[in-house]
Amino acid sequence: MNAMSPPQQTLPSHDARTLTGGGVQAVIELDGQMYFLRITRAGKLILTK
């Protein structure tokens, strides 16, 4: 690691299928705003407000 690299940190990890309860959609709240997480048929994630 050189002096310019940011420090290593462990980021929280969440399985998308767990977040959706085995379905294809979940609601995520942030500061009173609701966001919708959707798993597409192609296996991609879409997050919308």
N, CA, C, O and CB atoms as a CASP TS submission, in Angstrom:
PFRMAT TS
TARGET T0000
AUTHOR 0000-0000-0000
METHOD Language model
MODEL 1
PARENT N/A
ATOM      1  N   MET     1       0.848  -1.195   0.000  1.00  0.00           N
ATOM      2  CA  MET     1       0.000   0.000   0.000  1.00  0.00           C
ATOM      3  C   MET     1       0.879   1.238   0.000  1.00  0.00           C
ATOM      4  O   MET     1       1.821   1.333   0.787  1.00  0.00           O
ATOM      5  CB  MET     1      -0.957   0.010   1.224  1.00  0.00           C
ATOM      6  N   ASN     2       0.582   2.179  -0.868  1.00  0.00           N
ATOM      7  CA  ASN     2       1.379   3.406  -0.884  1.00  0.00           C
ATOM      8  C   ASN     2       0.690   4.502  -0.070  1.00  0.00           C
ATOM      9  O   ASN     2      -0.440   4.326   0.385  1.00  0.00           O
ATOM     10  CB  ASN     2       1.612   3.882  -2.336  1.00  0.00           C
ATOM     11  N   ALA     3       1.360   5.606   0.108  1.00  0.00           N
ATOM     12  CA  ALA     3       0.852   6.687   0.958  1.00  0.00           C
ATOM     13  C   ALA     3      -0.413   7.338   0.387  1.00  0.00           C
ATOM     14  O   ALA     3      -1.154   7.982   1.129  1.00  0.00           O
ATOM     15  CB  ALA     3       1.929   7.744   1.145  1.00  0.00           C
ATOM     16  N   MET     4      -0.673   7.182  -0.909  1.00  0.00           N
ATOM     17  CA  MET     4      -1.826   7.815  -1.537  1.00  0.00           C
ATOM     18  C   MET     4      -3.086   6.947  -1.471  1.00  0.00           C
ATOM     19  O   MET     4      -4.168   7.445  -1.783  1.00  0.00           O
ATOM     20  CB  MET     4      -1.507   8.138  -2.976  1.00  0.00           C
ATOM     21  N   SER     5      -2.996   5.684  -1.081  1.00  0.00           N
ATOM     22  CA  SER     5      -4.148   4.782  -1.039  1.00  0.00           C
ATOM     23  C   SER     5      -5.007   5.070   0.187  1.00  0.00           C
ATOM     24  O   SER     5      -4.479   5.325   1.269  1.00  0.00           O
ATOM     25  CB  SER     5      -3.688   3.313  -1.033  1.00  0.00           C
ATOM     26  N   PRO     6      -6.345   5.031   0.023  1.00  0.00           N
ATOM     27  CA  PRO     6      -7.209   5.199   1.192  1.00  0.00           C
ATOM     28  C   PRO     6      -7.085   3.985   2.106  1.00  0.00           C
ATOM     29  O   PRO     6      -6.737   2.900   1.640  1.00  0.00           O
ATOM     30  CB  PRO     6      -8.684   5.405   0.763  1.00  0.00           C
ATOM     31  N   PRO     7      -7.362   4.147   3.392  1.00  0.00           N
ATOM     32  CA  PRO     7      -7.256   3.015   4.312  1.00  0.00           C
ATOM     33  C   PRO     7      -8.276   1.934   3.964  1.00  0.00           C
ATOM     34  O   PRO     7      -9.378   2.235   3.504  1.00  0.00           O
ATOM     35  CB  PRO     7      -7.453   3.481   5.764  1.00  0.00           C
ATOM     36  N   GLN     8      -7.905   0.686   4.185  1.00  0.00           N
ATOM     37  CA  GLN     8      -8.814  -0.439   3.950  1.00  0.00           C
ATOM     38  C   GLN     8      -9.926  -0.397   4.981  1.00  0.00           C
ATOM     39  O   GLN     8      -9.684  -0.120   6.156  1.00  0.00           O
ATOM     40  CB  GLN     8      -8.060  -1.799   4.011  1.00  0.00           C
ATOM     41  N   GLN     9     -11.145  -0.671   4.541  1.00  0.00           N
ATOM     42  CA  GLN     9     -12.269  -0.732   5.473  1.00  0.00           C
ATOM     43  C   GLN     9     -13.204  -1.854   5.031  1.00  0.00           C
ATOM     44  O   GLN     9     -13.281  -2.189   3.849  1.00  0.00           O
ATOM     45  CB  GLN     9     -13.028   0.638   5.538  1.00  0.00           C
ATOM     46  N   THR    10     -13.891  -2.411   5.974  1.00  0.00           N
ATOM     47  CA  THR    10     -14.870  -3.442   5.669  1.00  0.00           C
ATOM     48  C   THR    10     -16.230  -2.783   5.510  1.00  0.00           C
ATOM     49  O   THR    10     -16.716  -2.116   6.423  1.00  0.00           O
ATOM     50  CB  THR    10     -14.904  -4.534   6.776  1.00  0.00           C
ATOM     51  N   LEU    11     -16.839  -2.968   4.358  1.00  0.00           N
ATOM     52  CA  LEU    11     -18.152  -2.375   4.099  1.00  0.00           C
ATOM     53  C   LEU    11     -19.246  -3.366   4.446  1.00  0.00           C
ATOM     54  O   LEU    11     -19.053  -4.573   4.299  1.00  0.00           O
ATOM     55  CB  LEU    11     -18.276  -1.932   2.627  1.00  0.00           C
ATOM     56  N   PRO    12     -20.397  -2.879   4.907  1.00  0.00           N
ATOM     57  CA  PRO    12     -21.522  -3.782   5.154  1.00  0.00           C
ATOM     58  C   PRO    12     -21.928  -4.459   3.842  1.00  0.00           C
ATOM     59  O   PRO    12     -21.887  -3.837   2.780  1.00  0.00           O
ATOM     60  CB  PRO    12     -22.728  -3.010   5.774  1.00  0.00           C
ATOM     61  N   SER    13     -22.313  -5.707   3.918  1.00  0.00           N
ATOM     62  CA  SER    13     -22.725  -6.467   2.747  1.00  0.00           C
ATOM     63  C   SER    13     -24.119  -7.036   2.988  1.00  0.00           C
ATOM     64  O   SER    13     -24.385  -7.614   4.042  1.00  0.00           O
ATOM     65  CB  SER    13     -21.710  -7.600   2.432  1.00  0.00           C
ATOM     66  N   HIS    14     -25.019  -6.869   1.998  1.00  0.00           N
ATOM     67  CA  HIS    14     -26.397  -7.342   2.121  1.00  0.00           C
ATOM     68  C   HIS    14     -26.782  -8.072   0.837  1.00  0.00           C
ATOM     69  O   HIS    14     -26.570  -7.554  -0.260  1.00  0.00           O
ATOM     70  CB  HIS    14     -27.378  -6.158   2.407  1.00  0.00           C
ATOM     71  N   ASP    15     -27.335  -9.247   0.966  1.00  0.00           N
ATOM     72  CA  ASP    15     -27.798  -9.996  -0.189  1.00  0.00           C
ATOM     73  C   ASP    15     -29.113  -9.401  -0.683  1.00  0.00           C
ATOM     74  O   ASP    15     -30.052  -9.254   0.099  1.00  0.00           O
ATOM     75  CB  ASP    15     -27.966 -11.495   0.156  1.00  0.00           C
ATOM     76  N   ALA    16     -29.195  -9.060  -1.956  1.00  0.00           N
ATOM     77  CA  ALA    16     -30.393  -8.425  -2.507  1.00  0.00           C
ATOM     78  C   ALA    16     -31.617  -9.324  -2.381  1.00  0.00           C
ATOM     79  O   ALA    16     -32.718  -8.828  -2.142  1.00  0.00           O
ATOM     80  CB  ALA    16     -30.170  -8.060  -3.970  1.00  0.00           C
ATOM     81  N   ARG    17     -31.450 -10.628  -2.534  1.00  0.00           N
ATOM     82  CA  ARG    17     -32.596 -11.540  -2.430  1.00  0.00           C
ATOM     83  C   ARG    17     -33.094 -11.620  -0.984  1.00  0.00           C
ATOM     84  O   ARG    17     -34.280 -11.849  -0.746  1.00  0.00           O
ATOM     85  CB  ARG    17     -32.215 -12.951  -2.940  1.00  0.00           C
ATOM     86  N   THR    18     -32.196 -11.432  -0.031  1.00  0.00           N
ATOM     87  CA  THR    18     -32.614 -11.372   1.373  1.00  0.00           C
ATOM     88  C   THR    18     -33.380 -10.074   1.633  1.00  0.00           C
ATOM     89  O   THR    18     -34.398 -10.078   2.325  1.00  0.00           O
ATOM     90  CB  THR    18     -31.385 -11.477   2.320  1.00  0.00           C
ATOM     91  N   LEU    19     -32.889  -8.968   1.077  1.00  0.00           N
ATOM     92  CA  LEU    19     -33.574  -7.678   1.247  1.00  0.00           C
ATOM     93  C   LEU    19     -34.981  -7.711   0.665  1.00  0.00           C
ATOM     94  O   LEU    19     -35.884  -7.064   1.195  1.00  0.00           O
ATOM     95  CB  LEU    19     -32.769  -6.555   0.586  1.00  0.00           C
ATOM     96  N   THR    20     -35.176  -8.454  -0.411  1.00  0.00           N
ATOM     97  CA  THR    20     -36.493  -8.522  -1.042  1.00  0.00           C
ATOM     98  C   THR    20     -37.335  -9.668  -0.491  1.00  0.00           C
ATOM     99  O   THR    20     -38.436  -9.914  -0.983  1.00  0.00           O
ATOM    100  CB  THR    20     -36.342  -8.672  -2.544  1.00  0.00           C
ATOM    101  N   GLY    21     -36.839 -10.362   0.506  1.00  0.00           N
ATOM    102  CA  GLY    21     -37.595 -11.451   1.116  1.00  0.00           C
ATOM    103  C   GLY    21     -37.863 -12.591   0.148  1.00  0.00           C
ATOM    104  O   GLY    21     -38.874 -13.284   0.260  1.00  0.00           O
ATOM    105  N   GLY    22     -36.955 -12.785  -0.805  1.00  0.00           N
ATOM    106  CA  GLY    22     -37.131 -13.841  -1.794  1.00  0.00           C
ATOM    107  C   GLY    22     -37.956 -13.412  -2.989  1.00  0.00           C
ATOM    108  O   GLY    22     -38.098 -14.170  -3.948  1.00  0.00           O
ATOM    109  N   GLY    23     -38.501 -12.209  -2.946  1.00  0.00           N
ATOM    110  CA  GLY    23     -39.280 -11.680  -4.067  1.00  0.00           C
ATOM    111  C   GLY    23     -38.401 -10.857  -4.981  1.00  0.00           C
ATOM    112  O   GLY    23     -37.202 -11.111  -5.095  1.00  0.00           O
ATOM    113  N   VAL    24     -38.996  -9.870  -5.634  1.00  0.00           N
ATOM    114  CA  VAL    24     -38.228  -9.041  -6.561  1.00  0.00           C
ATOM    115  C   VAL    24     -38.222  -7.564  -6.193  1.00  0.00           C
ATOM    116  O   VAL    24     -37.589  -6.765  -6.883  1.00  0.00           O
ATOM    117  CB  VAL    24     -38.771  -9.201  -7.944  1.00  0.00           C
ATOM    118  N   GLN    25     -38.925  -7.177  -5.100  1.00  0.00           N
ATOM    119  CA  GLN    25     -38.956  -5.770  -4.719  1.00  0.00           C
ATOM    120  C   GLN    25     -38.814  -5.592  -3.221  1.00  0.00           C
ATOM    121  O   GLN    25     -39.238  -6.434  -2.430  1.00  0.00           O
ATOM    122  CB  GLN    25     -40.239  -5.126  -5.193  1.00  0.00           C
ATOM    123  N   ALA    26     -38.198  -4.460  -2.847  1.00  0.00           N
ATOM    124  CA  ALA    26     -38.086  -4.075  -1.443  1.00  0.00           C
ATOM    125  C   ALA    26     -38.203  -2.560  -1.357  1.00  0.00           C
ATOM    126  O   ALA    26     -37.914  -1.847  -2.318  1.00  0.00           O
ATOM    127  CB  ALA    26     -36.741  -4.574  -0.817  1.00  0.00           C
ATOM    128  N   VAL    27     -38.626  -2.084  -0.207  1.00  0.00           N
ATOM    129  CA  VAL    27     -38.678  -0.648   0.063  1.00  0.00           C
ATOM    130  C   VAL    27     -37.533  -0.334   1.019  1.00  0.00           C
ATOM    131  O   VAL    27     -37.342  -1.021   2.023  1.00  0.00           O
ATOM    132  CB  VAL    27     -40.077  -0.211   0.666  1.00  0.00           C
ATOM    133  N   ILE    28     -36.777   0.705   0.698  1.00  0.00           N
ATOM    134  CA  ILE    28     -35.676   1.159   1.538  1.00  0.00           C
ATOM    135  C   ILE    28     -35.967   2.601   1.921  1.00  0.00           C
ATOM    136  O   ILE    28     -36.252   3.428   1.055  1.00  0.00           O
ATOM    137  CB  ILE    28     -34.289   1.026   0.806  1.00  0.00           C
ATOM    138  N   GLU    29     -35.897   2.905   3.203  1.00  0.00           N
ATOM    139  CA  GLU    29     -36.185   4.259   3.678  1.00  0.00           C
ATOM    140  C   GLU    29     -34.890   4.948   4.065  1.00  0.00           C
ATOM    141  O   GLU    29     -34.017   4.353   4.697  1.00  0.00           O
ATOM    142  CB  GLU    29     -37.164   4.232   4.876  1.00  0.00           C
ATOM    143  N   LEU    30     -34.778   6.222   3.673  1.00  0.00           N
ATOM    144  CA  LEU    30     -33.629   7.046   4.041  1.00  0.00           C
ATOM    145  C   LEU    30     -34.133   8.447   4.340  1.00  0.00           C
ATOM    146  O   LEU    30     -34.669   9.121   3.460  1.00  0.00           O
ATOM    147  CB  LEU    30     -32.547   7.066   2.910  1.00  0.00           C
ATOM    148  N   ASP    31     -33.963   8.880   5.571  1.00  0.00           N
ATOM    149  CA  ASP    31     -34.361  10.231   5.988  1.00  0.00           C
ATOM    150  C   ASP    31     -35.807  10.553   5.609  1.00  0.00           C
ATOM    151  O   ASP    31     -36.099  11.653   5.138  1.00  0.00           O
ATOM    152  CB  ASP    31     -33.428  11.263   5.366  1.00  0.00           C
ATOM    153  N   GLY    32     -36.705   9.599   5.813  1.00  0.00           N
ATOM    154  CA  GLY    32     -38.109   9.813   5.531  1.00  0.00           C
ATOM    155  C   GLY    32     -38.502   9.639   4.072  1.00  0.00           C
ATOM    156  O   GLY    32     -39.686   9.714   3.744  1.00  0.00           O
ATOM    157  N   GLN    33     -37.545   9.412   3.197  1.00  0.00           N
ATOM    158  CA  GLN    33     -37.824   9.193   1.776  1.00  0.00           C
ATOM    159  C   GLN    33     -37.874   7.697   1.500  1.00  0.00           C
ATOM    160  O   GLN    33     -37.066   6.939   2.038  1.00  0.00           O
ATOM    161  CB  GLN    33     -36.751   9.880   0.880  1.00  0.00           C
ATOM    162  N   MET    34     -38.815   7.265   0.666  1.00  0.00           N
ATOM    163  CA  MET    34     -38.954   5.861   0.325  1.00  0.00           C
ATOM    164  C   MET    34     -38.311   5.598  -1.036  1.00  0.00           C
ATOM    165  O   MET    34     -38.560   6.324  -1.999  1.00  0.00           O
ATOM    166  CB  MET    34     -40.441   5.442   0.320  1.00  0.00           C
ATOM    167  N   TYR    35     -37.497   4.571  -1.104  1.00  0.00           N
ATOM    168  CA  TYR    35     -36.851   4.143  -2.343  1.00  0.00           C
ATOM    169  C   TYR    35     -37.253   2.697  -2.607  1.00  0.00           C
ATOM    170  O   TYR    35     -37.496   1.934  -1.673  1.00  0.00           O
ATOM    171  CB  TYR    35     -35.289   4.293  -2.259  1.00  0.00           C
ATOM    172  N   PHE    36     -37.321   2.329  -3.871  1.00  0.00           N
ATOM    173  CA  PHE    36     -37.739   0.995  -4.246  1.00  0.00           C
ATOM    174  C   PHE    36     -36.593   0.271  -4.940  1.00  0.00           C
ATOM    175  O   PHE    36     -36.045   0.751  -5.933  1.00  0.00           O
ATOM    176  CB  PHE    36     -38.976   1.049  -5.151  1.00  0.00           C
ATOM    177  N   LEU    37     -36.242  -0.888  -4.402  1.00  0.00           N
ATOM    178  CA  LEU    37     -35.208  -1.729  -4.978  1.00  0.00           C
ATOM    179  C   LEU    37     -35.902  -2.842  -5.732  1.00  0.00           C
ATOM    180  O   LEU    37     -36.776  -3.515  -5.185  1.00  0.00           O
ATOM    181  CB  LEU    37     -34.240  -2.292  -3.887  1.00  0.00           C
ATOM    182  N   ARG    38     -35.519  -3.042  -6.989  1.00  0.00           N
ATOM    183  CA  ARG    38     -36.150  -4.084  -7.800  1.00  0.00           C
ATOM    184  C   ARG    38     -35.079  -4.925  -8.477  1.00  0.00           C
ATOM    185  O   ARG    38     -34.088  -4.398  -8.982  1.00  0.00           O
ATOM    186  CB  ARG    38     -37.101  -3.466  -8.853  1.00  0.00           C
ATOM    187  N   ILE    39     -35.286  -6.236  -8.483  1.00  0.00           N
ATOM    188  CA  ILE    39     -34.422  -7.153  -9.216  1.00  0.00           C
ATOM    189  C   ILE    39     -35.117  -7.438 -10.541  1.00  0.00           C
ATOM    190  O   ILE    39     -36.255  -7.908 -10.552  1.00  0.00           O
ATOM    191  CB  ILE    39     -34.142  -8.484  -8.401  1.00  0.00           C
ATOM    192  N   THR    40     -34.453  -7.161 -11.654  1.00  0.00           N
ATOM    193  CA  THR    40     -35.051  -7.383 -12.968  1.00  0.00           C
ATOM    194  C   THR    40     -34.960  -8.855 -13.361  1.00  0.00           C
ATOM    195  O   THR    40     -34.266  -9.639 -12.713  1.00  0.00           O
ATOM    196  CB  THR    40     -34.363  -6.508 -14.026  1.00  0.00           C
ATOM    197  N   ARG    41     -35.666  -9.220 -14.426  1.00  0.00           N
ATOM    198  CA  ARG    41     -35.591 -10.597 -14.940  1.00  0.00           C
ATOM    199  C   ARG    41     -34.184 -10.946 -15.385  1.00  0.00           C
ATOM    200  O   ARG    41     -33.800 -12.116 -15.377  1.00  0.00           O
ATOM    201  CB  ARG    41     -36.562 -10.789 -16.106  1.00  0.00           C
ATOM    202  N   ALA    42     -33.414  -9.943 -15.773  1.00  0.00           N
ATOM    203  CA  ALA    42     -32.031 -10.165 -16.214  1.00  0.00           C
ATOM    204  C   ALA    42     -31.058 -10.241 -15.036  1.00  0.00           C
ATOM    205  O   ALA    42     -29.856 -10.423 -15.235  1.00  0.00           O
ATOM    206  CB  ALA    42     -31.600  -9.050 -17.165  1.00  0.00           C
ATOM    207  N   GLY    43     -31.573 -10.103 -13.812  1.00  0.00           N
ATOM    208  CA  GLY    43     -30.722 -10.193 -12.633  1.00  0.00           C
ATOM    209  C   GLY    43     -29.985  -8.910 -12.300  1.00  0.00           C
ATOM    210  O   GLY    43     -28.976  -8.944 -11.596  1.00  0.00           O
ATOM    211  N   LYS    44     -30.467  -7.789 -12.790  1.00  0.00           N
ATOM    212  CA  LYS    44     -29.881  -6.484 -12.478  1.00  0.00           C
ATOM    213  C   LYS    44     -30.670  -5.820 -11.360  1.00  0.00           C
ATOM    214  O   LYS    44     -31.827  -6.161 -11.117  1.00  0.00           O
ATOM    215  CB  LYS    44     -29.850  -5.576 -13.731  1.00  0.00           C
ATOM    216  N   LEU    45     -30.039  -4.873 -10.687  1.00  0.00           N
ATOM    217  CA  LEU    45     -30.715  -4.126  -9.625  1.00  0.00           C
ATOM    218  C   LEU    45     -31.057  -2.725 -10.105  1.00  0.00           C
ATOM    219  O   LEU    45     -30.254  -2.060 -10.759  1.00  0.00           O
ATOM    220  CB  LEU    45     -29.838  -4.058  -8.359  1.00  0.00           C
ATOM    221  N   ILE    46     -32.270  -2.290  -9.768  1.00  0.00           N
ATOM    222  CA  ILE    46     -32.708  -0.931 -10.075  1.00  0.00           C
ATOM    223  C   ILE    46     -33.198  -0.308  -8.772  1.00  0.00           C
ATOM    224  O   ILE    46     -34.015  -0.898  -8.065  1.00  0.00           O
ATOM    225  CB  ILE    46     -33.835  -0.916 -11.184  1.00  0.00           C
ATOM    226  N   LEU    47     -32.696   0.890  -8.456  1.00  0.00           N
ATOM    227  CA  LEU    47     -33.133   1.624  -7.272  1.00  0.00           C
ATOM    228  C   LEU    47     -33.798   2.910  -7.762  1.00  0.00           C
ATOM    229  O   LEU    47     -33.178   3.723  -8.447  1.00  0.00           O
ATOM    230  CB  LEU    47     -31.926   1.929  -6.291  1.00  0.00           C
ATOM    231  N   THR    48     -35.093   3.079  -7.392  1.00  0.00           N
ATOM    232  CA  THR    48     -35.836   4.272  -7.825  1.00  0.00           C
ATOM    233  C   THR    48     -36.475   4.934  -6.625  1.00  0.00           C
ATOM    234  O   THR    48     -36.645   4.319  -5.572  1.00  0.00           O
ATOM    235  CB  THR    48     -36.913   3.911  -8.877  1.00  0.00           C
ATOM    236  N   LYS    49     -36.824   6.183  -6.797  1.00  0.00           N
ATOM    237  CA  LYS    49     -37.467   6.957  -5.742  1.00  0.00           C
ATOM    238  C   LYS    49     -38.952   6.929  -5.932  1.00  0.00           C
ATOM    239  O   LYS    49     -39.686   7.525  -5.144  1.00  0.00           O
ATOM    240  CB  LYS    49     -36.961   8.395  -5.720  1.00  0.00           C
TER
END
